[in-house]
């Protein structure tokens, strides 16, 4: 009985590994909100094109190359935005997907219950299902796909050996040309993307 007690005590003294170590696969999911910080060309003297915010299901897949370095792919269900100008109101409805590939650095070590991380990488945004609305109703509206840089900060906090909670934020450089019947307008969307959710370690 004494030996068993000593073994239990020794096991309790061993640090509980959160993992996030070399070879681990981390899957995260949660609510992701895209909030554009828009700017660009003035549309017929009424202001720049301004997409509104939208929340969808965000998903990330990460692979730990070492205990501190990883790579991550951001994906999501399609984001849908109403696009307006200050003078015309809603002029278009658009959808887009912003897959983003990041290189990440995780602070702490595999025994840390909290793992903050930062990342940098590249984003590709493609637009689809564009529709003219309001003053542009029943007209063709088209947005060019975009390549841009992205930066990230996030935090994982252990719940069990495999489950953790996550909060993360990205800033993404998205620039596009918007083609309409009244001209082509350069638009900077440059959104903040915020996601809160759960993660699972494989």
C-alpha positions in Angstrom: 0.0 0.0 0.0 2.9 2.3 0.9 4.5 1.7 -2.5 1.2 2.4 -4.3 0.9 5.7 -2.4 4.5 6.7 -3.4 3.8 5.9 -7.0 0.6 8.0 -7.0 2.4 10.9 -5.4 5.3 10.6 -7.9 2.8 10.6 -10.8 1.1 13.7 -9.5 4.5 15.5 -9.3 5.2 14.9 -13.0 4.2 17.9 -15.1 1.1 17.4 -17.1 2.0 17.7 -20.8 -0.3 20.0 -22.7 1.6 18.8 -25.8 1.7 21.3 -28.7 4.9 19.4 -29.3 6.7 18.3 -32.5 4.4 16.1 -34.6 1.1 17.2 -33.1 -1.9 18.2 -35.2 -4.1 20.9 -33.8 -7.7 21.5 -35.1 -9.5 24.6 -33.9 -13.1 25.7 -34.7 -15.3 28.6 -33.6 -17.0 31.8 -34.4 -14.9 33.9 -36.8 -15.9 37.6 -37.4 -14.5 39.6 -40.3 -14.5 43.3 -39.7 -13.3 45.3 -42.7 -11.1 48.4 -42.4 -12.1 49.7 -45.8 -10.8 52.5 -48.0 -10.1 53.2 -51.6 -11.4 55.1 -54.6 -14.4 57.5 -54.2 -17.5 56.1 -56.0 -19.2 59.0 -58.0 -18.5 61.4 -55.2 -20.4 59.3 -52.6 -17.5 57.7 -50.7 -15.5 54.5 -50.9 -17.0 51.0 -51.0 -17.5 49.7 -47.5 -18.3 46.0 -46.8 -20.0 45.4 -43.5 -18.9 42.8 -40.9 -19.9 39.1 -41.0 -19.5 36.1 -38.7 -19.1 32.5 -39.9 -17.7 29.2 -38.7 -13.9 29.5 -38.7 -11.6 26.5 -38.9 -7.8 26.1 -38.5 -5.5 23.2 -39.0 -2.0 23.4 -37.5 1.0 21.1 -37.6 3.7 21.4 -35.0 7.1 21.2 -36.7 8.9 21.5 -33.3 7.7 22.2 -29.8 7.7 25.9 -30.6 7.3 26.2 -34.4 4.2 25.4 -36.4 2.3 26.0 -39.6 -1.4 26.8 -39.8 -4.1 26.9 -42.5 -7.1 29.1 -41.9 -10.4 28.2 -43.5 -14.1 29.1 -43.0 -17.6 28.9 -44.3 -18.2 31.6 -46.9 -18.4 35.2 -45.6 -21.2 37.3 -46.9 -21.0 41.1 -46.9 -23.3 43.9 -47.8 -21.3 46.6 -49.6 -22.4 50.3 -49.3 -21.2 53.8 -49.8 -22.0 56.8 -47.6 -24.1 58.5 -50.3 -25.7 55.6 -52.1 -26.4 53.0 -49.3 -26.2 49.4 -50.3 -24.8 48.9 -53.8 -23.7 45.2 -53.8 -23.8 41.9 -52.0 -20.6 39.7 -52.1 -19.3 36.5 -50.8 -15.6 35.5 -50.2 -13.3 32.9 -48.8 -9.9 33.9 -47.3 -7.7 30.8 -47.0 -4.5 31.9 -45.2 -1.3 30.0 -44.6 0.7 31.0 -41.5 4.1 30.2 -40.0 3.7 30.3 -36.2 5.9 30.6 -33.1 4.5 29.3 -29.8 5.8 30.7 -26.5 6.5 28.4 -23.5 7.0 24.7 -23.8 5.1 21.5 -24.1 4.3 21.5 -20.4 2.8 25.0 -20.4 -1.0 25.0 -19.8 -1.2 28.3 -21.7 0.5 28.7 -25.1 0.5 32.2 -26.6 1.6 32.4 -30.2 2.2 34.8 -33.1 2.3 34.1 -36.8 2.9 35.6 -40.3 2.0 34.4 -43.7 0.1 34.9 -46.9 -3.6 35.2 -47.7 -5.5 34.4 -50.9 -9.0 35.8 -51.0 -11.4 34.8 -53.8 -14.8 36.5 -54.3 -17.9 35.0 -55.8 -21.7 35.4 -56.0 -21.3 39.2 -56.5 -24.7 41.0 -57.0 -25.5 44.6 -57.7 -28.0 46.1 -55.3 -29.7 49.5 -54.8 -28.3 51.9 -57.4 -26.5 49.0 -59.1 -29.5 46.6 -59.0 -29.6 44.2 -62.0 -26.1 45.2 -63.1 -22.9 43.2 -63.2 -20.5 43.6 -60.3 -17.2 41.8 -60.2 -14.3 41.7 -57.6 -10.8 40.6 -58.5 -9.2 38.0 -56.3 -6.5 39.2 -53.9 -3.1 38.1 -52.7 -1.8 39.7 -49.5 0.2 39.4 -46.3 -1.3 38.4 -43.0 -0.2 38.6 -39.3 -1.7 36.8 -36.3 -1.7 36.5 -32.5 -3.4 33.9 -30.5 -3.7 32.0 -27.2 -4.4 28.3 -26.4 -5.4 27.3 -22.9 -5.6 23.7 -21.7 -8.9 22.2 -20.6 -8.0 18.5 -20.8 -5.1 16.5 -22.2 -6.5 16.9 -25.7 -9.1 19.8 -25.5 -8.2 23.5 -25.2 -9.9 26.8 -25.7 -8.6 29.3 -28.2 -8.8 33.0 -29.0 -7.0 34.4 -32.1 -6.8 37.4 -34.3 -5.5 38.1 -37.8 -4.9 41.3 -39.8 -5.1 40.5 -43.5 -4.1 42.8 -46.4 -6.9 42.4 -49.0 -6.9 44.8 -52.0 -9.2 44.4 -55.0 -10.6 46.1 -58.1 -14.4 46.3 -58.1 -15.7 46.4 -61.7 -19.2 48.0 -62.1 -21.2 49.6 -65.0 -20.1 53.0 -63.7 -16.4 52.2 -63.6 -13.7 50.3 -61.8 -12.8 51.2 -58.2 -9.8 50.2 -56.2 -10.9 49.1 -52.8 -8.8 48.2 -49.7 -10.8 45.8 -47.4 -7.9 45.0 -44.9 -10.0 43.2 -42.3 -9.4 42.2 -38.7 -10.5 38.6 -38.2 -11.3 37.5 -34.6 -12.1 33.9 -33.7 -13.0 32.3 -30.3 -13.6 28.6 -30.0 -12.4 25.2 -29.0 -9.4 23.1 -30.2 -8.5 19.4 -30.2 -5.0 17.9 -30.3 -4.3 14.7 -32.3 
